[in-house]
Amino acid sequence: MGQPESRERGTAEQSGLPPGQRLQRGWPVTHYGPVPKFKPDRWEFRVFGATADGDKHCWNHQEFTALPFSSVLADLHCVTKFSMLGAEWGGILAREVLELAPPGPGVTHVMVWAEYGFSSNLRIADFASDRTLFATHKDGELLTAEHGFPLRLVVPHLYAWKGPKWVRGIEYMTADRRGFWEERGYHNIGDPWSEQRYSYQEEIGDGPEL
């Protein structure tokens, strides 16, 4: 694994519990479907879609985890109403991937792809936040398989479902489309401070154009 090159310990822009959340001691396991088996010789992280150069960019596990390692102190807010505060997440910042494989000028969103075809859509600004991280560690320890090893996305300012476990790549998109849970009734943006839990709460502009 890479070694820490930078450490961001500033408090989040908004701290404490968002509306409707409760403080969680420990870290519950929540996910849909089975836990995938990690096969390092077959693992690949891909960036594709509307890339600046039109090419697909790929890293194997050794190459990806050798990218600059950073730490972010951030909370995790689950839509099931628990919040885990003050975790230290370690891994590769999303902006590092954006620099190595830049999006084209018309990109507005990314689709984060994970094992078994699971997906979650994000606005490019949310993905490009300096606190969005492809996590390999929590509190100095490798993630467990149940919590997303070898890679999960952490987007601290959104509900946790927007940061999938077992991530395998991202797709740059020039128009928004819904991911797995967004197609099944969850809010397209997922801001916990606005309690954007479900799609019926969406306002004009929150979701893809029909």
Sequence and secondary structure as in RCSB ss.txt:
>XXXX:A:sequence
MGQPESRERGTAEQSGLPPGQRLQRGWPVTHYGPVPKFKPDRWEFRVFGATADGDKHCWNHQEFTALPFSSVLAD
LHCVTKFSMLGAEWGGILAREVLELAPPGPGVTHVMVWAEYGFSSNLRIADFASDRTLFATHKDGELLTAEHGFP
LRLVVPHLYAWKGPKWVRGIEYMTADRRGFWEERGYHNIGDPWSEQRYSYQEEIGDGPEL
>XXXX:A:secstr
   EEEEE    SS S  TT EE SS     SS      TTT EEEEEESBTTS  EEEEHHHHHTS EEEEEEE
EE TTSEEEEEEEEEEEEHHHHHHHS B TT  EEEEEEGGG EEEEEHHHHTSTT EEEEEETTEE  GGGTTT
 EEE TTS GGGS SSEEEEEEESS    TTGGGTB SS  GGGT  BGGG  TTSS   
